[in-house]
């Protein structure tokens, strides 16, 4: 007696579907994991670069905040000078922009953990913003920190900070 089964191959088909779903989920999870691992490689260098940039802002602001009447960035400071900052004596180069802002550029400052920072300070008196507000003095500090300036790190990261005093000053002056 021959028995004919109508649902031949159903088990094989269901097995194939289940294996395909498991394989797709496995590939998806491993792809996400590899992306996360790649991101974690940059966390420490990113922190180092950010805090180097922060140290540059703090150094530049320190020399402005010591005594506002004797600020290193005052209108009478029209030549290059040097400052002691972050354990080093750093040269600061003076120049003027076309808009009349005084620009002070710090030489690259190397920090003791292998990071470094480039700082530019812009100062201008009597600045008017787009709303017509007049500021007696605007100070802008651009600081760019790097995690591996002299070394041979496999991951090089640079982070920048913009600091303005007062905050309401326009971005460009």
Secondary structure, DSSP 4 states (H G I P E B T S, - for coil): -----TTTTHHHHHHHHHHHHHHHHHHHHHHHHHHHHHHHTTHHHHHHHHHHHHHHHHHHHHHHHS-GGG-TTSTT--S-EEEEETTEEEEEEEEE-TTS-EEEEEPPEEPTTS-EEEEEEEEEEEEE-TT--EEEEEEEEEEEEES-SSS--SS--EEEEEEEESTTS-S--
